[in-house]
Amino acid sequence: MKPRIAIPVPTTTDLEYNQRSWPAYAEAVRQAGGEPVEVPLTSTGLTGIMATCHAILLPGSPADVDPSHYGHERAPESAPADQARETVDTLLLEDAYLHKKPIFTICFGTQLLNTYRGGTLIQHLSVMPVNHEAGKSVAVAHTASVAPESILGQLTQSADPAEAPLAHDYLRLPINSSHHQAIGIPGEGLYVSARCHQDAVVEAVEGADPDHYVLAVQWHPERSQQISATSRALFTRFIQESSTWASRS
């Protein structure tokens, strides 16, 4: 049986964004051998969906996390929060942490995960020296320095060593970028495994519990499946972990 992966609808505010983005996550999951399950941003039926899914993938969103959740005042540059998306993500995370279901998060999903774990966010990044808001039309916005011993580092090295050469003890992984916020202080049980090489912005965190697979990236690997072996490996490993969890449940 293919593992069922719960993926929330990205936003309540932009139908076009949902129609454009959600299928990309779903297709990446399918290609890796999983079954994507669309999670509506409503409490109706959510308990049943959680009971039948083996892992969660939290996608990007045009919204920003409500800064009151991490004790900050809203900065002028912050986009409005999407309370329905935050509520659904939080319920999915509660279920995943309770049952140690695999967690994979992307962009906004990574920021929500971090604040759920008690961490903070940088509400707006400078465009210098790196424009982190480069957008989906830019295939490679910058490189990330990845710790070789991390899960991400191991995936990168096994997928294609040539994609991310070693330099000064870190792997230099080319990535895309579509965000203006980033992790500030990592949340409880999360550790940084990658930073932007040019300005040290956090690009990936991982869970510290060896018995619970948690991997969170700030870029969009679902957009770079055709050009990046690491992007494909991220989804493959996630589905493998999901299958393992399903076999034990």
C-alpha positions as protocol buffer text, in pm:
chain_id: "A"
residue {
  index: 1
  type: MET
  ca { x: 0 y: 0 z: 0 }
}
residue {
  index: 2
  type: LYS
  ca { x: 126 y: 345 z: -86 }
}
residue {
  index: 3
  type: PRO
  ca { x: 172 y: 571 z: 217 }
}
residue {
  index: 4
  type: ARG
  ca { x: -91 y: 843 z: 240 }
}
residue {
  index: 5
  type: ILE
  ca { x: 56 y: 1192 z: 273 }
}
residue {
  index: 6
  type: ALA
  ca { x: -159 y: 1471 z: 416 }
}
residue {
  index: 7
  type: ILE
  ca { x: -95 y: 1799 z: 229 }
}
residue {
  index: 8
  type: PRO
  ca { x: -300 y: 2104 z: 334 }
}
residue {
  index: 9
  type: VAL
  ca { x: -443 y: 2337 z: 71 }
}
residue {
  index: 10
  type: PRO
  ca { x: -191 y: 2624 z: 77 }
}
residue {
  index: 11
  type: THR
  ca { x: -422 y: 2918 z: 148 }
}
residue {
  index: 12
  type: THR
  ca { x: -779 y: 3038 z: 193 }
}
residue {
  index: 13
  type: THR
  ca { x: -707 y: 3370 z: 24 }
}
residue {
  index: 14
  type: ASP
  ca { x: -579 y: 3288 z: -327 }
}
residue {
  index: 15
  type: LEU
  ca { x: -754 y: 3016 z: -528 }
}
residue {
  index: 16
  type: GLU
  ca { x: -522 y: 3065 z: -825 }
}
residue {
  index: 17
  type: TYR
  ca { x: -220 y: 3007 z: -601 }
}
residue {
  index: 18
  type: ASN
  ca { x: -375 y: 2682 z: -476 }
}
residue {
  index: 19
  type: GLN
  ca { x: -450 y: 2560 z: -828 }
}
residue {
  index: 20
  type: ARG
  ca { x: -96 y: 2637 z: -935 }
}
residue {
  index: 21
  type: SER
  ca { x: 100 y: 2511 z: -636 }
}
residue {
  index: 22
  type: TRP
  ca { x: -79 y: 2219 z: -467 }
}
residue {
  index: 23
  type: PRO
  ca { x: -57 y: 1988 z: -773 }
}
residue {
  index: 24
  type: ALA
  ca { x: 322 y: 2031 z: -779 }
}
residue {
  index: 25
  type: TYR
  ca { x: 356 y: 1895 z: -425 }
}
residue {
  index: 26
  type: ALA
  ca { x: 111 y: 1616 z: -504 }
}
residue {
  index: 27
  type: GLU
  ca { x: 298 y: 1515 z: -820 }
}
residue {
  index: 28
  type: ALA
  ca { x: 633 y: 1507 z: -639 }
}
residue {
  index: 29
  type: VAL
  ca { x: 478 y: 1278 z: -377 }
}
residue {
  index: 30
  type: ARG
  ca { x: 329 y: 1053 z: -649 }
}
residue {
  index: 31
  type: GLN
  ca { x: 659 y: 1027 z: -834 }
}
residue {
  index: 32
  type: ALA
  ca { x: 828 y: 921 z: -510 }
}
residue {
  index: 33
  type: GLY
  ca { x: 568 y: 648 z: -456 }
}
residue {
  index: 34
  type: GLY
  ca { x: 324 y: 811 z: -216 }
}
residue {
  index: 35
  type: GLU
  ca { x: -45 y: 896 z: -231 }
}
residue {
  index: 36
  type: PRO
  ca { x: -115 y: 1269 z: -180 }
}
residue {
  index: 37
  type: VAL
  ca { x: -423 y: 1352 z: 26 }
}
residue {
  index: 38
  type: GLU
  ca { x: -567 y: 1703 z: -3 }
}
residue {
  index: 39
  type: VAL
  ca { x: -649 y: 1853 z: 337 }
}
residue {
  index: 40
  type: PRO
  ca { x: -909 y: 2133 z: 320 }
}
residue {
  index: 41
  type: LEU
  ca { x: -862 y: 2432 z: 547 }
}
residue {
  index: 42
  type: THR
  ca { x: -1160 y: 2346 z: 763 }
}
residue {
  index: 43
  type: SER
  ca { x: -1208 y: 2129 z: 1069 }
}
residue {
  index: 44
  type: THR
  ca { x: -1472 y: 1923 z: 887 }
}
residue {
  index: 45
  type: GLY
  ca { x: -1339 y: 1572 z: 837 }
}
residue {
  index: 46
  type: LEU
  ca { x: -989 y: 1658 z: 959 }
}
residue {
  index: 47
  type: THR
  ca { x: -987 y: 1395 z: 1233 }
}
residue {
  index: 48
  type: GLY
  ca { x: -1071 y: 1126 z: 979 }
}
residue {
  index: 49
  type: ILE
  ca { x: -802 y: 1244 z: 739 }
}
residue {
  index: 50
  type: MET
  ca { x: -538 y: 1242 z: 1012 }
}
residue {
  index: 51
  type: ALA
  ca { x: -639 y: 890 z: 1116 }
}
residue {
  index: 52
  type: THR
  ca { x: -587 y: 754 z: 765 }
}
residue {
  index: 53
  type: CYS
  ca { x: -264 y: 939 z: 674 }
}
residue {
  index: 54
  type: HIS
  ca { x: 85 y: 816 z: 752 }
}
residue {
  index: 55
  type: ALA
  ca { x: 279 y: 1141 z: 724 }
}
residue {
  index: 56
  type: ILE
  ca { x: 237 y: 1515 z: 668 }
}
residue {
  index: 57
  type: LEU
  ca { x: 381 y: 1757 z: 415 }
}
residue {
  index: 58
  type: LEU
  ca { x: 330 y: 2125 z: 496 }
}
residue {
  index: 59
  type: PRO
  ca { x: 361 y: 2335 z: 177 }
}
residue {
  index: 60
  type: GLY
  ca { x: 431 y: 2699 z: 103 }
}
residue {
  index: 61
  type: SER
  ca { x: 178 y: 2981 z: 119 }
}
residue {
  index: 62
  type: PRO
  ca { x: 152 y: 3350 z: 28 }
}
residue {
  index: 63
  type: ALA
  ca { x: 60 y: 3421 z: 393 }
}
residue {
  index: 64
  type: ASP
  ca { x: 300 y: 3486 z: 680 }
}
residue {
  index: 65
  type: VAL
  ca { x: 276 y: 3326 z: 1023 }
}
residue {
  index: 66
  type: ASP
  ca { x: 97 y: 3546 z: 1277 }
}
residue {
  index: 67
  type: PRO
  ca { x: 390 y: 3706 z: 1466 }
}
residue {
  index: 68
  type: SER
  ca { x: 194 y: 3712 z: 1790 }
}
residue {
  index: 69
  type: HIS
  ca { x: 245 y: 3335 z: 1798 }
}
residue {
  index: 70
  type: TYR
  ca { x: 615 y: 3387 z: 1860 }
}
residue {
  index: 71
  type: GLY
  ca { x: 588 y: 3700 z: 2074 }
}
residue {
  index: 72
  type: HIS
  ca { x: 666 y: 3966 z: 1813 }
}
residue {
  index: 73
  type: GLU
  ca { x: 483 y: 4274 z: 1692 }
}
residue {
  index: 74
  type: ARG
  ca { x: 385 y: 4265 z: 1326 }
}
residue {
  index: 75
  type: ALA
  ca { x: 642 y: 4427 z: 1097 }
}
residue {
  index: 76
  type: PRO
  ca { x: 507 y: 4647 z: 813 }
}
residue {
  index: 77
  type: GLU
  ca { x: 644 y: 4405 z: 554 }
}
residue {
  index: 78
  type: SER
  ca { x: 462 y: 4101 z: 694 }
}
residue {
  index: 79
  type: ALA
  ca { x: 180 y: 3959 z: 484 }
}
residue {
  index: 80
  type: PRO
  ca { x: -156 y: 3896 z: 654 }
}
residue {
  index: 81
  type: ALA
  ca { x: -184 y: 3571 z: 845 }
}
residue {
  index: 82
  type: ASP
  ca { x: -409 y: 3287 z: 727 }
}
residue {
  index: 83
  type: GLN
  ca { x: -561 y: 3165 z: 1051 }
}
residue {
  index: 84
  type: ALA
  ca { x: -739 y: 2868 z: 889 }
}
residue {
  index: 85
  type: ARG
  ca { x: -412 y: 2741 z: 739 }
}
residue {
  index: 86
  type: GLU
  ca { x: -231 y: 2788 z: 1071 }
}
residue {
  index: 87
  type: THR
  ca { x: -503 y: 2600 z: 1258 }
}
residue {
  index: 88
  type: VAL
  ca { x: -495 y: 2303 z: 1020 }
}
residue {
  index: 89
  type: ASP
  ca { x: -115 y: 2290 z: 1018 }
}
residue {
  index: 90
  type: THR
  ca { x: -107 y: 2300 z: 1397 }
}
residue {
  index: 91
  type: LEU
  ca { x: -355 y: 2013 z: 1427 }
}
residue {
  index: 92
  type: LEU
  ca { x: -156 y: 1808 z: 1176 }
}
residue {
  index: 93
  type: LEU
  ca { x: 166 y: 1877 z: 1364 }
}
residue {
  index: 94
  type: GLU
  ca { x: 9 y: 1783 z: 1696 }
}
residue {
  index: 95
  type: ASP
  ca { x: -100 y: 1450 z: 1549 }
}
residue {
  index: 96
  type: ALA
  ca { x: 237 y: 1390 z: 1380 }
}
residue {
  index: 97
  type: TYR
  ca { x: 437 y: 1462 z: 1696 }
}
residue {
  index: 98
  type: LEU
  ca { x: 201 y: 1253 z: 1910 }
}
residue {
  index: 99
  type: HIS
  ca { x: 237 y: 950 z: 1683 }
}
residue {
  index: 100
  type: LYS
  ca { x: 585 y: 1027 z: 1546 }
}
residue {
  index: 101
  type: LYS
  ca { x: 461 y: 1039 z: 1189 }
}
residue {
  index: 102
  type: PRO
  ca { x: 720 y: 1163 z: 938 }
}
residue {
  index: 103
  type: ILE
  ca { x: 714 y: 1538 z: 876 }
}
residue {
  index: 104
  type: PHE
  ca { x: 841 y: 1721 z: 569 }
}
residue {
  index: 105
  type: THR
  ca { x: 789 y: 2096 z: 543 }
}
residue {
  index: 106
  type: ILE
  ca { x: 858 y: 2352 z: 272 }
}
residue {
  index: 107
  type: CYS
  ca { x: 890 y: 2734 z: 289 }
}
residue {
  index: 108
  type: PHE
  ca { x: 588 y: 2864 z: 488 }
}
residue {
  index: 109
  type: GLY
  ca { x: 541 y: 2513 z: 625 }
}
residue {
  index: 110
  type: THR
  ca { x: 894 y: 2527 z: 766 }
}
residue {
  index: 111
  type: GLN
  ca { x: 828 y: 2862 z: 930 }
}
residue {
  index: 112
  type: LEU
  ca { x: 503 y: 2734 z: 1081 }
}
residue {
  index: 113
  type: LEU
  ca { x: 680 y: 2422 z: 1211 }
}
residue {
  index: 114
  type: ASN
  ca { x: 947 y: 2636 z: 1373 }
}
residue {
  index: 115
  type: THR
  ca { x: 699 y: 2861 z: 1553 }
}
residue {
  index: 116
  type: TYR
  ca { x: 492 y: 2557 z: 1655 }
}
residue {
  index: 117
  type: ARG
  ca { x: 804 y: 2430 z: 1828 }
}
residue {
  index: 118
  type: GLY
  ca { x: 850 y: 2761 z: 2009 }
}
residue {
  index: 119
  type: GLY
  ca { x: 1099 y: 2921 z: 1772 }
}
residue {
  index: 120
  type: THR
  ca { x: 1094 y: 3268 z: 1616 }
}
residue {
  index: 121
  type: LEU
  ca { x: 1104 y: 3415 z: 1266 }
}
residue {
  index: 122
  type: ILE
  ca { x: 1284 y: 3701 z: 1098 }
}
residue {
  index: 123
  type: GLN
  ca { x: 990 y: 3893 z: 954 }
}
residue {
  index: 124
  type: HIS
  ca { x: 1167 y: 4048 z: 657 }
}
residue {
  index: 125
  type: LEU
  ca { x: 1501 y: 3978 z: 493 }
}
residue {
  index: 126
  type: SER
  ca { x: 1717 y: 4237 z: 323 }
}
residue {
  index: 127
  type: VAL
  ca { x: 1757 y: 4195 z: -52 }
}
residue {
  index: 128
  type: MET
  ca { x: 2133 y: 4235 z: -4 }
}
residue {
  index: 129
  type: PRO
  ca { x: 2351 y: 4038 z: -43 }
}
residue {
  index: 130
  type: VAL
  ca { x: 2090 y: 3779 z: -149 }
}
residue {
  index: 131
  type: ASN
  ca { x: 1743 y: 3832 z: -290 }
}
residue {
  index: 132
  type: HIS
  ca { x: 1554 y: 3551 z: -116 }
}
residue {
  index: 133
  type: GLU
  ca { x: 1235 y: 3660 z: -294 }
}
residue {
  index: 134
  type: ALA
  ca { x: 1378 y: 3567 z: -634 }
}
residue {
  index: 135
  type: GLY
  ca { x: 1065 y: 3367 z: -721 }
}
residue {
  index: 136
  type: LYS
  ca { x: 971 y: 3058 z: -918 }
}
residue {
  index: 137
  type: SER
  ca { x: 1110 y: 3190 z: -1247 }
}
residue {
  index: 138
  type: VAL
  ca { x: 1467 y: 3173 z: -1106 }
}
residue {
  index: 139
  type: ALA
  ca { x: 1584 y: 2812 z: -1107 }
}
residue {
  index: 140
  type: VAL
  ca { x: 1889 y: 2874 z: -889 }
}
residue {
  index: 141
  type: ALA
  ca { x: 1884 y: 3179 z: -663 }
}
residue {
  index: 142
  type: HIS
  ca { x: 2188 y: 3101 z: -445 }
}
residue {
  index: 143
  type: THR
  ca { x: 2365 y: 2814 z: -271 }
}
residue {
  index: 144
  type: ALA
  ca { x: 2307 y: 2663 z: 71 }
}
residue {
  index: 145
  type: SER
  ca { x: 2590 y: 2542 z: 291 }
}
residue {
  index: 146
  type: VAL
  ca { x: 2478 y: 2198 z: 409 }
}
residue {
  index: 147
  type: ALA
  ca { x: 2626 y: 2006 z: 700 }
}
residue {
  index: 148
  type: PRO
  ca { x: 2752 y: 1679 z: 544 }
}
residue {
  index: 149
  type: GLU
  ca { x: 2658 y: 1468 z: 848 }
}
residue {
  index: 150
  type: SER
  ca { x: 2295 y: 1588 z: 851 }
}
residue {
  index: 151
  type: ILE
  ca { x: 2006 y: 1400 z: 691 }
}
residue {
  index: 152
  type: LEU
  ca { x: 2000 y: 1661 z: 415 }
}
residue {
  index: 153
  type: GLY
  ca { x: 2374 y: 1630 z: 370 }
}
residue {
  index: 154
  type: GLN
  ca { x: 2361 y: 1252 z: 344 }
}
residue {
  index: 155
  type: LEU
  ca { x: 2076 y: 1272 z: 93 }
}
residue {
  index: 156
  type: THR
  ca { x: 2264 y: 1526 z: -115 }
}
residue {
  index: 157
  type: GLN
  ca { x: 2583 y: 1320 z: -123 }
}
residue {
  index: 158
  type: SER
  ca { x: 2406 y: 995 z: -212 }
}
residue {
  index: 159
  type: ALA
  ca { x: 2183 y: 1155 z: -477 }
}
residue {
  index: 160
  type: ASP
  ca { x: 2456 y: 1323 z: -680 }
}
residue {
  index: 161
  type: PRO
  ca { x: 2788 y: 1424 z: -520 }
}
residue {
  index: 162
  type: ALA
  ca { x: 2861 y: 1655 z: -812 }
}
residue {
  index: 163
  type: GLU
  ca { x: 2549 y: 1863 z: -746 }
}
residue {
  index: 164
  type: ALA
  ca { x: 2682 y: 1998 z: -417 }
}
residue {
  index: 165
  type: PRO
  ca { x: 3064 y: 2001 z: -401 }
}
residue {
  index: 166
  type: LEU
  ca { x: 3236 y: 2016 z: -64 }
}
residue {
  index: 167
  type: ALA
  ca { x: 3390 y: 2353 z: 23 }
}
residue {
  index: 168
  type: HIS
  ca { x: 3528 y: 2450 z: 364 }
}
residue {
  index: 169
  type: ASP
  ca { x: 3364 y: 2148 z: 531 }
}
residue {
  index: 170
  type: TYR
  ca { x: 3016 y: 2218 z: 390 }
}
residue {
  index: 171
  type: LEU
  ca { x: 2830 y: 2102 z: 81 }
}
residue {
  index: 172
  type: ARG
  ca { x: 2736 y: 2386 z: -153 }
}
residue {
  index: 173
  type: LEU
  ca { x: 2387 y: 2302 z: -276 }
}
residue {
  index: 174
  type: PRO
  ca { x: 2226 y: 2522 z: -549 }
}
residue {
  index: 175
  type: ILE
  ca { x: 1866 y: 2606 z: -455 }
}
residue {
  index: 176
  type: ASN
  ca { x: 1574 y: 2823 z: -562 }
}
residue {
  index: 177
  type: SER
  ca { x: 1419 y: 3083 z: -331 }
}
residue {
  index: 178
  type: SER
  ca { x: 1073 y: 3237 z: -287 }
}
residue {
  index: 179
  type: HIS
  ca { x: 1047 y: 3380 z: 64 }
}
residue {
  index: 180
  type: HIS
  ca { x: 1098 y: 3703 z: 254 }
}
residue {
  index: 181
  type: GLN
  ca { x: 1087 y: 3556 z: 606 }
}
residue {
  index: 182
  type: ALA
  ca { x: 1310 y: 3293 z: 765 }
}
residue {
  index: 183
  type: ILE
  ca { x: 1380 y: 3109 z: 1087 }
}
residue {
  index: 184
  type: GLY
  ca { x: 1531 y: 3324 z: 1361 }
}
residue {
  index: 185
  type: ILE
  ca { x: 1573 y: 3110 z: 1672 }
}
residue {
  index: 186
  type: PRO
  ca { x: 1517 y: 2739 z: 1599 }
}
residue {
  index: 187
  type: GLY
  ca { x: 1233 y: 2576 z: 1788 }
}
residue {
  index: 188
  type: GLU
  ca { x: 1266 y: 2306 z: 2051 }
}
residue {
  index: 189
  type: GLY
  ca { x: 1401 y: 1979 z: 1914 }
}
residue {
  index: 190
  type: LEU
  ca { x: 1511 y: 2136 z: 1583 }
}
residue {
  index: 191
  type: TYR
  ca { x: 1867 y: 2198 z: 1472 }
}
residue {
  index: 192
  type: VAL
  ca { x: 2000 y: 2390 z: 1174 }
}
residue {
  index: 193
  type: SER
  ca { x: 2144 y: 2172 z: 896 }
}
residue {
  index: 194
  type: ALA
  ca { x: 2181 y: 2431 z: 617 }
}
residue {
  index: 195
  type: ARG
  ca { x: 2228 y: 2806 z: 580 }
}
residue {
  index: 196
  type: CYS
  ca { x: 2254 y: 3038 z: 284 }
}
residue {
  index: 197
  type: HIS
  ca { x: 2622 y: 3058 z: 202 }
}
residue {
  index: 198
  type: GLN
  ca { x: 2617 y: 3433 z: 139 }
}
residue {
  index: 199
  type: ASP
  ca { x: 2425 y: 3565 z: 442 }
}
residue {
  index: 200
  type: ALA
  ca { x: 2375 y: 3271 z: 685 }
}
residue {
  index: 201
  type: VAL
  ca { x: 1994 y: 3272 z: 657 }
}
residue {
  index: 202
  type: VAL
  ca { x: 1863 y: 2935 z: 780 }
}
residue {
  index: 203
  type: GLU
  ca { x: 1770 y: 2712 z: 484 }
}
residue {
  index: 204
  type: ALA
  ca { x: 1697 y: 2381 z: 658 }
}
residue {
  index: 205
  type: VAL
  ca { x: 1632 y: 2239 z: 1002 }
}
residue {
  index: 206
  type: GLU
  ca { x: 1592 y: 1880 z: 1116 }
}
residue {
  index: 207
  type: GLY
  ca { x: 1447 y: 1702 z: 1415 }
}
residue {
  index: 208
  type: ALA
  ca { x: 1684 y: 1599 z: 1692 }
}
residue {
  index: 209
  type: ASP
  ca { x: 1486 y: 1286 z: 1784 }
}
residue {
  index: 210
  type: PRO
  ca { x: 1642 y: 990 z: 1596 }
}
residue {
  index: 211
  type: ASP
  ca { x: 1312 y: 803 z: 1623 }
}
residue {
  index: 212
  type: HIS
  ca { x: 1108 y: 1074 z: 1453 }
}
residue {
  index: 213
  type: TYR
  ca { x: 1182 y: 1186 z: 1097 }
}
residue {
  index: 214
  type: VAL
  ca { x: 1147 y: 1564 z: 1069 }
}
residue {
  index: 215
  type: LEU
  ca { x: 1305 y: 1755 z: 780 }
}
residue {
  index: 216
  type: ALA
  ca { x: 1221 y: 2116 z: 693 }
}
residue {
  index: 217
  type: VAL
  ca { x: 1356 y: 2321 z: 402 }
}
residue {
  index: 218
  type: GLN
  ca { x: 1311 y: 2687 z: 317 }
}
residue {
  index: 219
  type: TRP
  ca { x: 1326 y: 2647 z: -61 }
}
residue {
  index: 220
  type: HIS
  ca { x: 1092 y: 2464 z: -302 }
}
residue {
  index: 221
  type: PRO
  ca { x: 1221 y: 2120 z: -405 }
}
residue {
  index: 222
  type: GLU
  ca { x: 886 y: 2039 z: -569 }
}
residue {
  index: 223
  type: ARG
  ca { x: 977 y: 2299 z: -834 }
}
residue {
  index: 224
  type: SER
  ca { x: 1321 y: 2157 z: -911 }
}
residue {
  index: 225
  type: GLN
  ca { x: 1247 y: 1788 z: -959 }
}
residue {
  index: 226
  type: GLN
  ca { x: 1370 y: 1796 z: -1320 }
}
residue {
  index: 227
  type: ILE
  ca { x: 1707 y: 1955 z: -1251 }
}
residue {
  index: 228
  type: SER
  ca { x: 1803 y: 1848 z: -899 }
}
residue {
  index: 229
  type: ALA
  ca { x: 1880 y: 1496 z: -779 }
}
residue {
  index: 230
  type: THR
  ca { x: 1868 y: 1626 z: -423 }
}
residue {
  index: 231
  type: SER
  ca { x: 1515 y: 1757 z: -473 }
}
residue {
  index: 232
  type: ARG
  ca { x: 1401 y: 1415 z: -592 }
}
residue {
  index: 233
  type: ALA
  ca { x: 1589 y: 1247 z: -306 }
}
residue {
  index: 234
  type: LEU
  ca { x: 1409 y: 1464 z: -49 }
}
residue {
  index: 235
  type: PHE
  ca { x: 1073 y: 1328 z: -159 }
}
residue {
  index: 236
  type: THR
  ca { x: 1201 y: 973 z: -203 }
}
residue {
  index: 237
  type: ARG
  ca { x: 1340 y: 960 z: 151 }
}
residue {
  index: 238
  type: PHE
  ca { x: 1023 y: 1116 z: 292 }
}
residue {
  index: 239
  type: ILE
  ca { x: 807 y: 851 z: 125 }
}
residue {
  index: 240
  type: GLN
  ca { x: 1042 y: 576 z: 242 }
}
residue {
  index: 241
  type: GLU
  ca { x: 1011 y: 701 z: 600 }
}
residue {
  index: 242
  type: SER
  ca { x: 633 y: 721 z: 557 }
}
residue {
  index: 243
  type: SER
  ca { x: 618 y: 362 z: 432 }
}
residue {
  index: 244
  type: THR
  ca { x: 825 y: 246 z: 728 }
}
residue {
  index: 245
  type: TRP
  ca { x: 594 y: 427 z: 969 }
}
residue {
  index: 246
  type: ALA
  ca { x: 288 y: 278 z: 798 }
}
residue {
  index: 247
  type: SER
  ca { x: 428 y: -74 z: 828 }
}
residue {
  index: 248
  type: ARG
  ca { x: 468 y: -30 z: 1204 }
}
residue {
  index: 249
  type: SER
  ca { x: 127 y: 126 z: 1269 }
}
